[in-house]
Amino acid sequence: MKSTIERRRILLELLSVRKREKIENLANELDVSVRTIRYDIEILSCTYPKNGKNLRTMIVCDEAHLFIDAKFPIALDFFFSMSKRIRKYNGSFIPATQNIADWNANEELRGKTSAILKNSQYTFIFKLSAPDMKDVLDVYKAGDSFNEEEQRMIISAVTGQVFFIGSSELRTCVKITSGELAMSLFDENKKGG
């Protein structure tokens, strides 16, 4: 069995070579739990120096609502802790979900789920239905909420249009367009193997 220091050294080596890897794969390779890898990444992202500066680390969690479970709160506790501290160490955390109601469903956990979203430096809200907009209003009811014009923008957004929140003063609707490289990756007429 490897020591914690040795495991984290190996983890750093793996991540420096691969640049991207699923946590589950790292856990299997290092013969530890996913929880251990998440904790190791949190510790390493806060302390590992590179050229005299901390690493710039981005942790993206798609379908983040799957980690919200009152019976197993360790992942939510990790997200909550990380969302409060990661920017201090040149990092960013991007929780993504298609349904904000999942973040607001459990009264017991609502304080943490709401804080995670509110701790976001930037928020992008794509088109929502009116009932989903109510869920967003519930999550943001304390502090900066959404005025009627902002709600209309979110409900009537078209494909590629998002409501962007950069600060309490920087709130606007923006259009996201794909560059040529991104478009070429999804070109069905592209030949090759």
Salt bridges, closest charged atoms under 4 A:
GLU6 OE2 - ARG9 NH2 2.46
GLU13 OE2 - ARG9 NH1 2.16
GLU21 OE1 - ARG18 NH1 3.20
GLU29 OE1 - ARG18 NH2 2.94
ASP40 OD2 - ARG7 NE 2.61
ASP40 OD1 - ARG8 NE 2.80
GLU42 OE2 - ARG85 NH1 3.77
GLU63 OE1 - HIS65 NE2 3.58
ASP77 OD1 - LYS112 NZ 2.47
ASP102 OD2 - HIS65 NE2 3.69
GLU107 OE1 - ARG110 NH1 2.72
GLU150 OE2 - ARG171 NE 2.95
